[in-house]
């Protein structure tokens, strides 16, 4: 959908902001440009809609060299969201969202219908339609900015630090909401951030820049974390890149171990034997239909004579196939058993994930 071929940007004072950059953005993907301040990522973004003109090379959008396209025509096909949001303070929320439809000549009925659809799509109540930007929270205004960018259903969206001006809790919620939205609308998105954790969470692909506008590596997040191209990329990803990689790998990627499983009706001595064979002092208690009941201490089960007569303790955190291995690690840390229990269909036991399994996956 978007292609950079040896693109360079030099400003009149001689500063090179982008230096011979080449990469391609696949249709429907969310590509993140990330790097330290002054590395050229925002300049790269703004060259796509010709808010900044390239000094050399070629940028094509949907097969057309953008240098041959009239800038206003180009921009009407590209949604644009910035950190400061840029809503018109004297216009209502409905009027803000309707800005581009009005510019391209949509009638009032079509525009009104589209505004209503977009408010619902970004999770805002209909009553905000007639409010003004100052009457909304920062997170709500950011949603309005996204809605306005989507107004005429552009195939491409450019997002420059879109969630950087809100507090961390709201930011996380906006990220989650936007990823859900992207699953529905499947736009081709170029997204700028300075936050590598945000890049890893949001991106299908990540472009890491360094000062001087040099593109150091362009790859999917998992590949970046597993095989950084050089010392700069490894340093920028941080010392915890193994843990960050766990956030990208689903629990379904590792085969859960059966674990020391017994039923409530089992004899306590069997519980001790099962625990000993596994190398633990506890057992997982599961009903006949594989429903998880909790865990019990093997010694206590032996004292009581029957597993079901011992105290059954719940696993406070459980994981499912589509949870990440990082969530599994969190469950291990918080569990007195030191393992993460995998379940499906509510509480149907599928096995346990251990620290050893995670270590193998990281290595």
Residue frames relative to the residue before (quaternion, step in Angstrom):
aa qw qx qy qz dx dy dz
X 1.0000 0.0000 0.0000 0.0000 0.00 0.00 0.00
X 0.7849 0.0723 -0.0251 0.6148 3.61 1.00 -0.85
X 0.0151 -0.8085 0.5878 -0.0238 3.56 -0.89 0.96
X 0.1582 -0.7457 0.6419 0.0830 3.55 -1.01 0.95
X 0.0321 -0.7939 0.6070 -0.0133 3.58 -0.82 1.03
X 0.8263 -0.2189 0.0931 0.5105 3.57 -0.35 1.31
X 0.2194 0.8121 -0.5066 0.1889 3.57 0.95 0.92
X 0.0304 -0.7832 0.6204 -0.0279 3.54 -0.97 0.99
X 0.0595 -0.7693 0.6332 0.0616 3.55 -1.18 0.62
X 0.0056 0.7687 -0.6384 0.0391 3.53 -0.74 1.20
X 0.3257 -0.7450 0.5519 0.1850 3.56 -0.86 0.98
X 0.6986 -0.5055 0.3041 0.4049 3.61 -1.19 0.48
X 0.6665 0.5007 -0.3168 0.4525 3.62 1.10 -0.57
X 0.6212 -0.5776 0.3219 0.4206 3.56 1.32 0.11
X 0.4896 0.6654 -0.4326 0.3610 3.59 1.27 -0.12
X 0.2269 -0.7467 0.6100 0.1376 3.56 -0.92 0.94
X 0.1874 -0.8169 0.5405 0.0738 3.57 -0.41 1.26
X 0.7739 0.0897 -0.0335 0.6260 3.58 1.12 -0.73
X 0.1298 -0.8424 0.5230 -0.0072 3.55 -0.67 1.15
X 0.8389 -0.2413 0.1348 0.4689 3.56 -0.40 1.30
X 0.2351 0.8057 -0.4982 0.2174 3.56 0.82 1.09
X 0.0121 0.7819 -0.6225 0.0324 3.56 -0.97 0.94
X 0.3199 0.7079 -0.5979 0.1974 3.57 -0.94 0.94
X 0.2905 -0.7505 0.5690 0.1694 3.56 -1.29 0.34
X 0.2555 -0.7485 0.5973 0.1329 3.55 -1.08 0.84
X 0.3257 -0.7695 0.5110 0.2016 3.64 -0.42 1.13
X 0.5902 -0.5785 0.4314 0.3617 3.56 -1.15 0.62
X 0.8227 0.2361 -0.1933 0.4796 3.56 -0.96 0.94
X 0.5957 0.5679 -0.3663 0.4340 3.60 1.27 -0.03
X 0.3170 -0.6848 0.6157 0.2270 3.53 -1.34 0.39
X 0.0721 -0.8100 0.5817 -0.0170 3.54 -0.41 1.30
X 0.1996 -0.7962 0.5654 0.0808 3.57 -0.80 1.04
X 0.1952 -0.7332 0.6412 0.1149 3.55 -1.04 0.92
X 0.0583 0.8181 -0.5622 0.1063 3.56 -0.58 1.14
X 0.3154 0.7280 -0.5698 0.2142 3.54 -1.19 0.59
X 0.6698 -0.4973 0.3527 0.4239 3.59 -1.26 0.14
X 0.6855 -0.4641 0.3508 0.4377 3.57 -1.27 0.26
X 0.8142 0.2680 -0.2057 0.4722 3.55 -1.04 0.84
X 0.5068 0.6739 -0.4124 0.3448 3.59 1.24 0.30
X 0.6019 -0.6167 0.3446 0.3723 3.62 1.24 -0.01
X 0.4199 0.7388 -0.4621 0.2536 3.60 1.21 0.06
X 0.6766 0.4637 -0.3046 0.4841 3.63 0.95 -0.80
X 0.6027 0.5395 -0.3554 0.4683 3.59 1.05 -0.67
X 0.6353 0.5262 -0.3220 0.4646 3.57 0.97 -0.85
X 0.6495 0.5182 -0.3112 0.4612 3.57 0.93 -0.91
X 0.7398 0.4498 -0.2428 0.4376 3.58 0.75 -1.05
X 0.5567 0.5725 -0.4071 0.4434 3.59 1.21 -0.16
X 0.5714 0.6129 -0.3855 0.3863 3.60 1.15 -0.52
X 0.7757 0.2670 -0.1724 0.5452 3.61 0.99 -0.74
X 0.5120 -0.7023 0.3683 0.3301 3.57 1.31 0.49
X 0.3050 0.7019 -0.5674 0.3040 3.57 1.01 0.75
X 0.7189 0.1322 -0.1335 0.6692 3.53 1.37 -0.37
X 0.3263 -0.7594 0.5330 0.1809 3.57 -0.86 0.97
X 0.4628 -0.6726 0.5045 0.2809 3.57 -0.97 0.87
X 0.4227 -0.6942 0.5247 0.2530 3.56 -1.18 0.65
X 0.8060 -0.0316 0.0450 0.5893 3.56 1.14 -0.56
X 0.6923 0.4463 -0.3530 0.4438 3.54 -1.26 0.42
X 0.4107 -0.7046 0.5306 0.2309 3.54 -1.34 -0.09
X 0.1051 -0.7421 0.6581 0.0715 3.54 -1.15 0.79
X 0.0621 -0.7935 0.6050 0.0206 3.56 -0.79 1.02
X 0.1339 -0.7556 0.6384 0.0591 3.52 -1.15 0.79
X 0.8331 -0.0804 -0.0009 0.5472 3.55 -0.62 1.18
X 0.7576 -0.4253 0.1943 0.4555 3.54 0.95 0.97
X 0.6798 0.4654 -0.2939 0.4846 3.62 1.25 -0.14
X 0.4458 -0.6554 0.5388 0.2854 3.56 -0.99 0.87
X 0.4091 -0.7545 0.4489 0.2485 3.59 -0.52 1.14
X 0.5432 0.6161 -0.4068 0.3998 3.60 1.19 -0.35
X 0.6923 0.4572 -0.2688 0.4892 3.60 1.22 -0.44
X 0.6372 0.5199 -0.3199 0.4705 3.59 1.29 -0.05
X 0.5061 -0.6384 0.4879 0.3136 3.57 -0.96 0.90
X 0.5375 -0.6720 0.3928 0.3243 3.66 -0.68 1.03
X 0.6664 0.4820 -0.3433 0.4537 3.68 0.78 -0.78
X 0.6369 0.5155 -0.3275 0.4704 3.60 1.02 -0.76
X 0.6402 0.5319 -0.3153 0.4558 3.57 0.99 -0.88
X 0.7094 0.4913 -0.2664 0.4293 3.57 0.85 -1.02
X 0.6043 0.5607 -0.3677 0.4304 3.59 1.12 -0.51
X 0.6780 0.4601 -0.2789 0.5008 3.59 1.24 -0.38
X 0.7147 0.4003 -0.2218 0.5290 3.58 1.31 -0.06
X 0.2872 -0.7423 0.5808 0.1709 3.59 -0.71 1.08
X 0.1249 -0.8065 0.5773 0.0273 3.58 -1.05 0.77
X 0.0023 -0.7922 0.6082 -0.0498 3.58 -0.72 1.13
X 0.0970 -0.8100 0.5779 0.0244 3.58 -0.82 1.03
X 0.6949 -0.4926 0.3254 0.4106 3.55 -1.29 0.38
X 0.7230 0.4326 -0.2490 0.4776 3.59 0.92 -0.89
X 0.4546 -0.7246 0.3949 0.3351 3.56 1.41 0.07
X 0.1437 -0.8575 0.4855 0.0909 3.61 0.89 -0.90
X 0.2719 0.7564 -0.5472 0.2335 3.59 1.01 0.73
X 0.4811 -0.6382 0.5125 0.3141 3.57 -1.18 0.60
X 0.3805 -0.7793 0.4424 0.2285 3.63 -0.40 1.16
X 0.6982 0.4722 -0.2736 0.4634 3.60 1.13 -0.59
X 0.6507 0.4746 -0.3176 0.5005 3.59 1.28 0.06
X 0.5271 -0.6158 0.4772 0.3394 3.56 -1.14 0.62
X 0.6816 -0.4639 0.3589 0.4375 3.54 -1.30 0.20
X 0.6431 0.5242 -0.3221 0.4560 3.58 0.95 -0.86
X 0.6779 0.4858 -0.2914 0.4685 3.57 0.96 -0.88
X 0.6095 0.5450 -0.3518 0.4558 3.59 1.07 -0.64
X 0.6807 0.4820 -0.2932 0.4673 3.57 0.86 -0.97
X 0.6913 0.4989 -0.2668 0.4494 3.59 1.09 -0.76
X 0.3719 0.7740 -0.4658 0.2139 3.63 1.25 -0.08
X 0.7457 0.4021 -0.2410 0.4734 3.60 0.65 -1.06
X 0.6086 0.5294 -0.3760 0.4559 3.68 0.91 -0.66
X 0.6432 0.5082 -0.3303 0.4680 3.62 1.01 -0.73
X 0.6511 0.5311 -0.3174 0.4397 3.59 1.00 -0.82
X 0.7442 0.3896 -0.2238 0.4943 3.58 1.02 -0.76
X 0.6164 -0.6390 0.3128 0.3374 3.57 1.27 0.30
X 0.3154 0.7380 -0.5404 0.2527 3.61 1.07 0.52
X 0.4619 -0.6559 0.5051 0.3183 3.61 -1.12 0.59
X 0.6978 -0.5112 0.3131 0.3919 3.56 -1.27 0.45
X 0.6473 0.5304 -0.3319 0.4354 3.59 0.94 -0.81
X 0.6742 0.4843 -0.2926 0.4747 3.56 0.87 -0.95
X 0.6528 0.5229 -0.3123 0.4505 3.57 0.98 -0.86
X 0.6604 0.5163 -0.3053 0.4517 3.57 0.91 -0.96
X 0.6470 0.5149 -0.3176 0.4642 3.57 0.99 -0.84
X 0.6667 0.5068 -0.2999 0.4568 3.58 0.96 -0.88
X 0.6211 0.5367 -0.3403 0.4587 3.61 1.00 -0.78
X 0.6556 0.5105 -0.3077 0.4636 3.59 0.94 -0.88
X 0.6393 0.5242 -0.3218 0.4614 3.59 0.99 -0.85
X 0.6986 0.4918 -0.2776 0.4394 3.56 0.89 -0.94
X 0.6048 0.5411 -0.3621 0.4586 3.59 1.02 -0.69
X 0.6618 0.4885 -0.2996 0.4833 3.57 0.99 -0.84
X 0.6467 0.5525 -0.3156 0.4207 3.57 0.96 -0.92
X 0.7602 0.3569 -0.2063 0.5022 3.61 0.93 -0.84
X 0.5688 -0.6655 0.3513 0.3319 3.57 1.27 0.31
X 0.4967 0.6266 -0.4541 0.3929 3.58 1.04 0.76
X 0.4969 -0.6596 0.4653 0.3185 3.62 -0.98 0.75
X 0.6288 -0.5769 0.3751 0.3620 3.57 -1.14 0.68
X 0.6284 0.5844 -0.3466 0.3788 3.60 1.06 -0.67
X 0.5733 0.5785 -0.4120 0.4085 3.65 1.13 -0.21
X 0.4150 0.7490 -0.4439 0.2638 3.60 1.27 -0.33
X 0.7971 0.3097 -0.1451 0.4976 3.60 0.84 -0.97
X 0.5074 0.6205 -0.4449 0.3994 3.59 1.22 0.27
X 0.4351 -0.6718 0.5344 0.2715 3.53 -1.36 0.24
X 0.6958 -0.5102 0.2921 0.4125 3.60 -1.10 0.57
X 0.6675 0.5172 -0.3252 0.4256 3.63 0.93 -0.80
X 0.6364 0.5330 -0.3237 0.4540 3.59 1.26 -0.29
X 0.6547 0.4892 -0.2985 0.4929 3.60 1.31 -0.05
X 0.5356 -0.5911 0.4883 0.3540 3.56 -1.26 0.42
X 0.6869 -0.4785 0.3489 0.4213 3.56 -1.30 0.26
X 0.6612 0.5076 -0.3053 0.4604 3.56 0.98 -0.83
X 0.6455 0.5068 -0.3188 0.4742 3.59 1.04 -0.76
X 0.6425 0.5128 -0.3294 0.4645 3.59 0.96 -0.80
X 0.6292 0.5308 -0.3423 0.4530 3.57 1.03 -0.72
X 0.6291 0.5232 -0.3279 0.4722 3.59 1.05 -0.73
X 0.6233 0.5273 -0.3363 0.4694 3.57 1.05 -0.76
X 0.6267 0.5417 -0.3325 0.4509 3.58 1.02 -0.78
X 0.6459 0.4967 -0.3116 0.4888 3.58 1.03 -0.81
X 0.6416 0.5258 -0.3237 0.4551 3.60 0.95 -0.88
X 0.6549 0.5094 -0.3191 0.4580 3.59 0.92 -0.87
X 0.6548 0.5165 -0.3145 0.4534 3.59 1.00 -0.81
X 0.7050 0.4533 -0.2538 0.4828 3.59 1.17 -0.61
X 0.3749 0.8076 -0.4295 0.1509 3.57 1.30 -0.27
X 0.7959 0.2402 -0.1441 0.5367 3.63 0.78 -0.91
X 0.5207 -0.6877 0.3790 0.3350 3.56 1.25 0.63
X 0.0951 0.8252 -0.5509 0.0812 3.61 0.72 1.00
X 0.5072 -0.6585 0.4549 0.3195 3.61 -1.06 0.64
X 0.7672 0.2836 -0.1367 0.5588 3.58 1.20 -0.54
X 0.0682 -0.7680 0.6343 0.0570 3.56 -1.16 0.70
X 0.1694 -0.7422 0.6409 0.0983 3.53 -1.11 0.85
X 0.0381 -0.8114 0.5822 -0.0349 3.58 -0.76 1.04
X 0.1043 -0.8200 0.5627 0.0041 3.56 -0.50 1.26
X 0.8014 -0.2363 0.0944 0.5413 3.59 -0.26 1.32
X 0.0826 0.8769 -0.4733 0.0160 3.62 0.93 0.82
X 0.7733 0.3245 -0.1807 0.5138 3.60 1.09 -0.61
X 0.4150 0.7666 -0.4230 0.2474 3.57 1.26 0.18
X 0.7009 0.4986 -0.2704 0.4325 3.60 1.17 -0.49
X 0.6512 0.4941 -0.3228 0.4770 3.61 1.24 0.15
X 0.6266 -0.5585 0.3804 0.3882 3.58 -1.22 0.43
X 0.7043 -0.5182 0.2801 0.3961 3.61 -1.17 0.57
X 0.6549 0.5110 -0.3350 0.4448 3.63 0.94 -0.76
X 0.6684 0.4755 -0.2930 0.4912 3.57 0.92 -0.93
X 0.6186 0.5602 -0.3411 0.4327 3.57 1.02 -0.80
X 0.6590 0.5059 -0.3081 0.4635 3.57 0.91 -0.89
X 0.6554 0.5060 -0.3132 0.4651 3.57 0.98 -0.83
X 0.6501 0.5108 -0.3177 0.4643 3.58 0.99 -0.83
X 0.6197 0.5351 -0.3392 0.4633 3.58 1.03 -0.76
X 0.6688 0.4977 -0.2977 0.4652 3.58 0.88 -0.97
X 0.6643 0.5073 -0.3016 0.4587 3.55 0.95 -0.92
X 0.6704 0.4951 -0.3114 0.4566 3.57 0.95 -0.81
X 0.6291 0.5192 -0.3395 0.4683 3.60 1.01 -0.71
X 0.6203 0.5179 -0.3352 0.4844 3.59 1.08 -0.70
X 0.6505 0.5216 -0.3019 0.4622 3.55 0.98 -0.90
X 0.6509 0.5253 -0.3144 0.4489 3.58 0.96 -0.86
X 0.5936 0.5564 -0.3622 0.4549 3.59 1.12 -0.61
X 0.6899 0.4695 -0.2755 0.4773 3.58 1.12 -0.65
X 0.8070 0.3355 -0.1605 0.4587 3.58 0.74 -1.04
X 0.1573 -0.8445 0.4980 0.1189 3.63 1.24 -0.46
X 0.1599 0.7802 -0.5768 0.1819 3.54 0.54 1.21
X 0.4307 -0.6088 0.5748 0.3368 3.53 -1.34 0.24
X 0.0253 -0.8453 0.5296 -0.0662 3.58 -0.40 1.25
X 0.1032 -0.7275 0.6731 0.0835 3.53 -1.13 0.82
X 0.0926 -0.8321 0.5417 -0.0749 3.52 -0.55 1.31
X 0.1772 -0.7976 0.5712 0.0785 3.59 -0.68 1.09
X 0.1539 0.7550 -0.6303 0.0950 3.56 -1.05 0.83
X 0.3619 -0.6900 0.5686 0.2640 3.57 -1.29 0.31
X 0.6128 0.5799 -0.3079 0.4398 3.57 1.37 -0.23
X 0.3414 -0.7738 0.4938 0.2021 3.61 -0.37 1.19
X 0.6171 0.5370 -0.3626 0.4464 3.61 1.06 -0.62
X 0.6327 0.5043 -0.3273 0.4881 3.59 1.04 -0.73
X 0.6330 0.5386 -0.3298 0.4476 3.59 0.98 -0.82
X 0.6691 0.4965 -0.2978 0.4659 3.58 0.91 -0.93
X 0.6685 0.5045 -0.3002 0.4566 3.58 0.97 -0.84
X 0.7744 0.4130 -0.1943 0.4382 3.57 0.84 -1.01
X 0.7524 0.5120 -0.2296 0.3451 3.55 0.85 -1.00
X 0.3745 -0.6390 0.6198 0.2594 3.52 -1.29 0.61
X 0.7635 0.0329 -0.0122 0.6449 3.53 1.22 -0.70
X 0.1869 -0.7795 0.5916 0.0864 3.55 -1.16 0.66
X 0.1582 -0.7486 0.6377 0.0891 3.56 -1.03 0.91
X 0.1449 -0.7962 0.5844 0.0592 3.59 -0.62 1.13
X 0.1371 -0.7932 0.5925 0.0296 3.55 -0.72 1.19
X 0.1604 -0.7365 0.6378 0.1585 3.55 -1.31 0.36
X 0.7407 -0.4112 0.2797 0.4517 3.57 -1.31 0.27
X 0.7313 0.3684 -0.3087 0.4839 3.51 -1.05 0.85
X 0.5133 -0.6903 0.3937 0.3241 3.56 1.29 0.13
X 0.4128 0.6987 -0.4809 0.3318 3.58 1.11 0.64
X 0.3083 -0.7266 0.5862 0.1827 3.57 -0.91 0.94
X 0.2262 -0.8259 0.5083 0.0915 3.58 -0.42 1.25
X 0.7930 -0.1196 0.0915 0.5903 3.60 1.00 -0.73
X 0.0613 -0.7738 0.6304 0.0061 3.55 -1.10 0.81
X 0.3022 0.7499 -0.5133 0.2878 3.56 -0.34 1.27
X 0.6182 -0.4927 0.4262 0.4398 3.61 -1.26 0.14
X 0.6654 -0.5454 0.3251 0.3925 3.61 -1.08 0.65
X 0.6638 0.5163 -0.3253 0.4325 3.59 0.85 -0.91
X 0.6581 0.5043 -0.3072 0.4672 3.57 1.01 -0.82
X 0.6161 0.5486 -0.3373 0.4535 3.58 1.03 -0.79
X 0.7160 0.4627 -0.2575 0.4549 3.55 0.82 -1.04
X 0.6862 0.4777 -0.2855 0.4685 3.57 1.05 -0.73
X 0.8240 0.0893 0.0073 0.5594 3.60 0.96 -0.85
X 0.0818 -0.8062 0.5852 0.0317 3.63 0.29 1.17
X 0.5318 -0.6880 0.4006 0.2887 3.55 -0.92 0.97
X 0.8094 -0.0362 0.0658 0.5825 3.60 1.04 -0.70
X 0.7420 -0.4225 0.2851 0.4354 3.56 -1.32 0.05
X 0.6164 0.5457 -0.3604 0.4386 3.61 1.03 -0.72
X 0.6690 0.4903 -0.3032 0.4693 3.59 0.87 -0.93
X 0.6509 0.5184 -0.3187 0.4539 3.60 0.91 -0.89
X 0.6654 0.4945 -0.3013 0.4711 3.58 0.97 -0.86
X 0.6643 0.5033 -0.3103 0.4573 3.60 0.96 -0.83
X 0.6427 0.5203 -0.3226 0.4606 3.59 1.05 -0.71
X 0.4549 -0.7157 0.4232 0.3189 3.58 1.18 -0.53
X 0.6465 -0.5608 0.3729 0.3585 3.52 -1.27 0.50
X 0.7052 0.4606 -0.2666 0.4684 3.61 1.15 -0.50
X 0.2596 0.8130 -0.5029 0.1371 3.59 1.10 0.46
X 0.5628 0.5807 -0.3954 0.4355 3.62 1.18 -0.41
X 0.6635 0.4813 -0.2970 0.4898 3.57 1.02 -0.84
X 0.6292 0.5314 -0.3354 0.4574 3.58 1.01 -0.78
X 0.6360 0.5340 -0.3318 0.4476 3.56 1.03 -0.75
X 0.5881 0.5840 -0.3677 0.4217 3.59 1.10 -0.66
X 0.6235 0.5605 -0.3379 0.4276 3.59 1.11 -0.67
X 0.6887 0.4795 -0.2744 0.4695 3.60 1.22 -0.42
X 0.6797 0.4874 -0.2804 0.4710 3.58 1.24 -0.37
X 0.3569 -0.7490 0.5089 0.2294 3.61 -0.68 0.99
X 0.6395 -0.5228 0.4083 0.3886 3.54 -1.24 0.49
X 0.6130 0.5797 -0.3415 0.4141 3.58 1.10 -0.70
X 0.5774 0.6102 -0.3775 0.3895 3.62 1.22 -0.33
X 0.7362 0.3185 -0.2247 0.5532 3.61 1.18 -0.33
X 0.4523 -0.6819 0.5063 0.2722 3.55 -1.09 0.71
X 0.3800 -0.7395 0.5122 0.2151 3.55 -0.61 1.15
X 0.4282 -0.6794 0.5318 0.2688 3.57 -1.10 0.72
X 0.5890 -0.5876 0.4092 0.3747 3.62 -1.10 0.58
X 0.2730 -0.7906 0.5048 0.2134 3.57 1.03 -0.79
X 0.6046 -0.5652 0.4161 0.3765 3.59 -1.30 0.16
X 0.0388 0.8566 -0.5077 0.0828 3.56 0.31 1.30
X 0.0470 0.7582 -0.6493 0.0353 3.55 -1.06 0.88
X 0.4232 -0.6725 0.5350 0.2871 3.55 -1.31 0.17
X 0.6571 -0.5183 0.3536 0.4178 3.63 -1.16 0.38
X 0.6980 0.4853 -0.2697 0.4524 3.60 1.11 -0.65
X 0.4854 0.6783 -0.4363 0.3375 3.59 1.23 -0.13
X 0.5583 -0.5887 0.4796 0.3343 3.53 -1.26 0.61
X 0.5863 -0.6116 0.4108 0.3368 3.57 -1.05 0.78
X 0.6276 0.5401 -0.3480 0.4397 3.58 1.07 -0.69
X 0.6131 0.5286 -0.3498 0.4714 3.59 1.12 -0.60
X 0.6090 0.5516 -0.3529 0.4475 3.57 1.04 -0.74
X 0.6477 0.5082 -0.3202 0.4686 3.60 0.98 -0.83
X 0.6593 0.5120 -0.3125 0.4534 3.59 0.93 -0.89
X 0.6589 0.5047 -0.3072 0.4657 3.60 0.96 -0.88
X 0.6584 0.5046 -0.3066 0.4668 3.58 0.96 -0.87
X 0.6471 0.5192 -0.3194 0.4580 3.59 0.94 -0.87
X 0.6534 0.5223 -0.3151 0.4483 3.57 0.95 -0.86
X 0.6999 0.4477 -0.2579 0.4931 3.57 1.11 -0.70
X 0.4579 -0.6897 0.4430 0.3441 3.59 1.21 -0.45
X 0.6012 0.5320 -0.3693 0.4681 3.58 1.12 0.64
X 0.3850 -0.6860 0.5438 0.2924 3.56 -1.30 -0.05
X 0.6770 0.4252 -0.2729 0.5352 3.60 1.28 0.36
X 0.2135 -0.7626 0.5976 0.1256 3.55 -1.30 0.36
X 0.4189 -0.6516 0.5683 0.2775 3.56 -1.29 0.52
X 0.2066 -0.7925 0.5655 0.0975 3.57 -0.78 1.02
X 0.0132 0.8129 -0.5736 0.0998 3.53 -0.59 1.26
X 0.4667 -0.6714 0.5027 0.2806 3.58 -1.01 0.83
X 0.7092 -0.4593 0.3318 0.4196 3.55 -1.31 0.12
X 0.7214 0.3896 -0.2492 0.5155 3.60 1.12 -0.57
X 0.5893 -0.6314 0.3203 0.3892 3.58 1.28 0.62
X 0.4082 0.6883 -0.5032 0.3263 3.60 1.13 0.47
X 0.4344 -0.7250 0.4808 0.2335 3.55 -0.83 1.04
X 0.1966 -0.7925 0.5699 0.0921 3.56 -0.82 1.04
X 0.6649 -0.4474 0.3193 0.5058 3.59 1.17 -0.59
X 0.4602 -0.6445 0.5033 0.3457 3.55 -1.13 -0.59
X 0.1409 -0.7847 0.6004 0.0623 3.56 -1.21 0.55
X 0.5064 -0.6122 0.5048 0.3375 3.53 -1.22 0.49
X 0.5034 -0.6832 0.4411 0.2920 3.55 -0.82 1.04
X 0.6593 0.5224 -0.3180 0.4373 3.60 0.90 -0.89
X 0.6473 0.5126 -0.3148 0.4681 3.58 0.99 -0.82
X 0.6210 0.5381 -0.3370 0.4595 3.59 1.05 -0.75
X 0.6501 0.5105 -0.3140 0.4671 3.58 1.01 -0.82
X 0.6504 0.5198 -0.3172 0.4541 3.58 1.00 -0.81
X 0.7060 0.4526 -0.2579 0.4799 3.57 1.00 -0.85
X 0.4892 -0.6851 0.4141 0.3461 3.58 1.23 -0.40
X 0.7936 0.1065 -0.0338 0.5981 3.57 1.13 -0.58
X 0.5679 -0.6320 0.4017 0.3416 3.59 -0.93 0.93
X 0.6856 0.5157 -0.2880 0.4255 3.57 0.90 -0.94
X 0.6449 0.5165 -0.3274 0.4584 3.59 1.21 -0.33
X 0.5712 0.5595 -0.3882 0.4582 3.58 1.28 -0.17
X 0.6040 -0.5428 0.4217 0.4035 3.59 -1.26 0.26
X 0.2058 -0.7716 0.5928 0.1041 3.55 -0.73 1.10
X 0.1678 -0.8055 0.5661 0.0505 3.54 -0.59 1.21
X 0.4296 -0.7112 0.4816 0.2789 3.64 -0.88 0.81
X 0.4072 -0.6115 0.5996 0.3173 3.53 -1.32 0.39
X 0.3812 -0.7756 0.4502 0.2244 3.57 -0.30 1.26
X 0.7824 0.1601 -0.0860 0.5957 3.59 1.05 -0.77
X 0.0620 -0.7774 0.6257 0.0159 3.54 -0.96 0.91
X 0.2476 -0.7676 0.5712 0.1526 3.58 -1.17 0.50
X 0.2593 -0.7479 0.5965 0.1325 3.50 -1.31 0.54
X 0.7496 -0.4386 0.2525 0.4266 3.56 -1.26 0.35
X 0.7621 0.3849 -0.2192 0.4722 3.60 0.92 -0.83
X 0.4587 0.6308 -0.4768 0.4054 3.60 1.24 0.22
X 0.5103 -0.6481 0.4654 0.3210 3.57 -1.20 0.40
X 0.6013 -0.5464 0.4339 0.3894 3.54 -1.28 0.34
X 0.5669 0.5641 -0.3957 0.4515 3.58 1.18 -0.36
X 0.6232 0.5122 -0.3318 0.4891 3.59 1.08 -0.70
X 0.6237 0.5303 -0.3360 0.4657 3.58 1.09 -0.71
X 0.6400 0.5154 -0.3253 0.4679 3.58 1.00 -0.82
X 0.6283 0.5323 -0.3295 0.4618 3.58 1.01 -0.79
X 0.6441 0.5160 -0.3160 0.4680 3.58 1.02 -0.84
X 0.6351 0.5352 -0.3295 0.4490 3.60 1.00 -0.78
X 0.6650 0.5221 -0.3027 0.4400 3.54 0.91 -1.00
X 0.7444 0.4188 -0.2211 0.4708 3.57 0.99 -0.82
X 0.6370 0.5312 -0.3335 0.4482 3.59 1.24 -0.18
X 0.4682 -0.6747 0.4924 0.2883 3.58 -1.01 0.75
X 0.6264 0.5270 -0.3401 0.4629 3.58 1.24 -0.25
X 0.4105 -0.7421 0.4476 0.2836 3.59 1.21 -0.36
X 0.6717 0.4256 -0.3027 0.5254 3.59 1.23 0.32
X 0.3616 -0.6782 0.5838 0.2617 3.55 -1.37 0.23
X 0.2834 -0.7623 0.5610 0.1544 3.56 -0.82 1.00
X 0.2299 -0.7747 0.5779 0.1142 3.56 -0.85 1.03
X 0.0198 -0.7996 0.5993 -0.0330 3.55 -0.88 1.01
X 0.1104 -0.7501 0.6425 0.1115 3.54 -1.38 0.16
X 0.8077 0.2428 -0.1805 0.5061 3.58 -1.25 0.31
X 0.7671 -0.3273 0.1795 0.5218 3.54 0.86 0.96
X 0.7912 -0.2513 0.2053 0.5184 3.59 0.16 -1.26
X 0.3546 0.7270 -0.5154 0.2830 3.61 1.08 0.62
X 0.4018 -0.7658 0.4590 0.2034 3.56 -0.55 1.23
X 0.1068 -0.8072 0.5791 0.0402 3.57 -0.92 0.99
X 0.7181 -0.3818 0.2607 0.5203 3.60 1.20 -0.25
X 0.4428 -0.6740 0.5168 0.2873 3.56 -1.31 -0.21
X 0.2780 -0.7151 0.6180 0.1713 3.52 -1.27 0.61
X 0.1793 -0.8179 0.5439 0.0547 3.56 -0.74 1.10
X 0.6579 -0.4956 0.3912 0.4106 3.54 -1.31 0.27
X 0.6064 0.5581 -0.3543 0.4419 3.58 1.07 -0.67
X 0.6395 0.5149 -0.3251 0.4692 3.59 1.00 -0.81
X 0.6546 0.5029 -0.3143 0.4688 3.60 0.97 -0.82
X 0.6361 0.5352 -0.3313 0.4462 3.61 0.95 -0.81
X 0.6441 0.5116 -0.3159 0.4728 3.56 1.01 -0.83
X 0.6595 0.5152 -0.3096 0.4514 3.58 0.96 -0.87
X 0.6479 0.5125 -0.3195 0.4642 3.60 0.97 -0.82
X 0.7078 0.4604 -0.2679 0.4639 3.58 0.88 -0.95
